[in-house]
Amino acid sequence: MLPFLFLLAAAGGAEAATVAPHRAIYDLTLLRANEGASLQSAAGKLAFEIDGSSCEGFTVNFRMATKYRQEDGSVTLIDTLTTTFENAGSTELRHQLKESVNGTVRESDRISVDRKSIADEARGEMKSKPGEPFTVPAGAALPMQHQLKLMALGEAGGGRDSSIVYDGSDGTKSFRAISFVGKQKPSGSANGTLGSPAAELLKNDASWPMTVTYYALDGKSETPEYQVSFDMYDNGVATGLVLDYGDFALSGTLTDLKLLDKPSCP
């Protein structure tokens, strides 16, 4: 399972939160490993691109390739690629996944989710399981919808949010996402921008610290499935990534950034 960091932007001033298309690349390193993880090291790359507009919907391309070295010296390379489209009204989601382990495809699937309105229950289908539709709970947030909600919370001064979220990252499963958004940091003050040439474009942007923790929806366990934290900038770029999977955690350092053309809505 992977946390999908659909990182959006706030337009600033009195305008509502919106999306800034961009392409960002991060170096991944092992931040922490518990004894149960049996890890010597971990390193990799995360590439993230978001494009589209609030009137035509958004497409997110994501790739994460990480090499894990176990304590016995064996090495495992996990390479995950996804493409996700969410329409402008957050009533439609299309998610494609391909995951390889040491060059061999372990999982490949396509998921479609549709609902009449954001308040309704959604019907989902997986290409790998034809004829076995699943449901997404009524009122669940899709990824863009959820992130816009967190951006609005940041603009309002920060706070706590609890939402049911479905993003396609774990097949049919929805999650309970508990999020904390801190107060806005002044421009240039977030750790991810200090001394980073790739973050030069962010020096005039303010940011919000965010932590999102995902729990199984059945409520049987108080242990989270995973947790992500980062500084979210008001142009939508994230720095200071921490991907916490419980037994181990990865940190992500921004190494390349390109702001893409922003399409205008009619």
N, C-alpha and C positions, 0 to 999 in steps of 0.2 A: 504494500500500500504506500502511496506517495501523497504528501500534502501538495495540493495544486495551488500555487501562489498566484492567484489572479489579481494582480496589483493595479489598482485603479488610481485615478487622480481627482483631486479637488480643484475646481476652476479658480478658487480664490475669491476674496471679496464676498459679495452677497449672492454670487451665483451658486447653483446647486452642484453637488459633486458630479463629475463626469469622468471620461476615460481618456487617457493620453497614450496613443500608440507608441510603443518603444520596443527596442530589442536590447536585452541585458544578458551578460555572460558572467558567471560566478565560478571561482575556484572553490572546490569543496575539500575540506580537511577534517580529520577526526578531532572532535572537541572533547569527547569523553567516552569511555567504554567501561561498563561494569564488568565484574568478573564473569558473569554469565554470558557475556557477548563473545568471549574468546577471540577478541580482535587485537592484532598487533598494530594495524594501521588501516586507514581508509583515505582515499583521495580520488578526486574526479572533477567533472565539469557539470554545470547546470546552465542550459541556454533557454531563454524564455522570450517569446515574442507575442505581443498583443496588437491586434489591428481591428479596425472597424469604427463604428460610431453608435451613438445612442439611438439613432433613427433606423439603422440598418442591421443592428446586432454586432456581436464581437466574435472574433476568432482568436483562439490562443493556441500557439504551437509551443510545445514543451519537450525538452530532451534532457535527461539526466543519466550520465554514464559515470559509474563509481566502481573503483577497484578496491576490494576488501581483502586484506591479508590476515589469515587466521593465525592463531598461536602456533599451530603445527607447521606453518610455512606455506600452506596451500593458498591459492589466490582465486578469487571469484570476481568476475566482471559482470555487473548488472547494467544493462543499457535499456532505458525506457523512453519511448517516444509516444506522445499523445497529441491529438488535434481535437479541440473542442469548440463548437459553435453554440452560442446562446443568443436567441433572437431578442429583439428590442424590448418585447414585453415580458421576457422571462417566462414564457409559456412553452418554449421548445428548447430542447438540448440535444445535440448530436456529438457523440464522444467516440473517438477512435483510439485504440491502444495497441501497441506492439512492444513486447518486452522480451529481451534476449538475455540468456545467461551463458557466458563464455562462448558467445557467437551462435548459440542454438536458440531458436525462438521457443520460449516457454509459454507465452500467452499472446493471443491476438484476438481482438474482438471489436465489435461495433455496437454501440448502445444508442437507442433513441428514446426520448422521453417527451411526452406531450400532455398538456392540460388546457382546459378552457380558460382558466384565469389563475392568478397566483394564489388565490384562496382555495382552489379546488385540489382534490387528489389527482395525481398524475399517473398515467399509464406508461410503463416502460417495456422495452423489448431488447433482448440481446441476440445478436446474430448467431452466437454459439448455442443458443437454446431456443430455436424456433418453436412457436406454439406454447411457450411458457412465459407469458407476460408477468410482470411484477408491478407493484404499486409503490408510489412515492407519497408519503403522508400529505394530507391537505395542509396547505400553508407552508410547506417546506421551502426554503430558499435555495435557488440555484446559485452557482458560484458568483457570477457578476452581481446578482441581486443582493447576495450576502455581503460582498465586499463594499458595495455602494452604501449599504446600511451602516457598516463600520466607519466608512469615511464621513457619513453624516454625523455619526456619534462623535468623531474627532472634532468636526467643525463646531459641534455644540458644547465642546469643552471636555469630552472624554467620558468614560464610564464603563459599565459592564453590560454585556449583551448575551442572551441565551437564545439560540435559534436551532431549529432542525434544518440540516443542510444535506443536499444531495448533489454530488459533483461527478459521479461515475467512476471515481478512482478505485472503488472496491465492488464492482459489479452492481448488484441490486441493493446494497446497503446504504441506508441513510445514517446520519450521525447527529448527535447533540453537540453543538459547538458552543463552548463557553469562551467568550472573548473579553479581553480587557484592553481598552484604548486609553493611553495616557494623555496628558495635556500637551498642547503643541510646543515643540522645541523651536527656538529661533533658528533662522537660516545659518548653515555652516556649523552647527553645534553637535549634530549627531555623530556618533563614533565612526560610522561607515564612511563619512566624507573626509575625515581628518587624514591628510597625507596621502590620499588616494588620487592619482592622476585620472583614473576612469570616472571619478565622481566630480570632476571639475564642473560639469554642467549643472550640478546640484548645489553649488555654493550659495546661490541666492534663494534657495527654496527652504521653506519651513517643513517640519516633519512631525509625525505622531508615532510614538512607540506603541506597537500592537503585539499581543499574544493571543493565539487562538488554540484552544485545547479541544480535541475531538474525542467523544465518548461513544461507546456502543449505545444504540437507541433503546435497547431492551432494559437498560438501567440495572442489570444484574451485577455489574462490576463498577467500582469506584476508580479503577485504574484506567487512565486514558489510553486510547489507541495510539495517538501521537500528538505532538504539540509543535507549533511553528511560532516563531517570534521574529520581528524585524522592525526597522524604522521605515514607515511609509511616508514618502514625500508628496507634496501637494501637486507634483506633476505625474505621480503614479509610480515612480521608480522606488525600489526597496533596496536598502543596504542592511548590513549587520544581521544576515540571515542565521537563524539557528533552527535546525530540523532535528527534533528530539523524538526518537523512537522507543524510549524507555531504557533498554539495555545499553544503548549508545546514542550519541548525538553528533551531528555534523554541523560545521560552521561554513557559511558561504560568504566569500569576499568578492565584491564587485570588481571585475577586471576589464570590462569593456561595456560601453553604453552608447546607443544611438537612438535619438529621438526621431520617430518616423513622422511623415506628413499626416496631419490630422484632417480627416474629411469633414466637411461641414454638412449639417443637416439642412434640408430645404425649409 
